[in-house]
Amino acid sequence: MDKIQDKALQVAKEIVVKFVETGRISPSNFTAHFSRIYLEVLRTITEHTPYQGETKDTD
């Protein structure tokens, strides 16, 4: 597993743990949600398009 996948795994785990703590995900359906969250985090990390944000006019 490369560094990016490892970081995505850590971030996904933290997100799911917070969801379990707040009651949004129950421990019994953890696996149903974890893979989707992990794949979304990984996609977000590996996407090469930088955030454009708001541009300021200098005119």
Sequence and secondary structure as in RCSB ss.txt:
>XXXX:A:sequence
MDKIQDKALQVAKEIVVKFVETGRISPSNFTAHFSRIYLEVLRTITEHTPYQGETKDTD
>XXXX:A:secstr
  HHHHHHHHHHHHHHHHHHHTTSS GGGHHHHHHHHHHHHHHHHH  S          
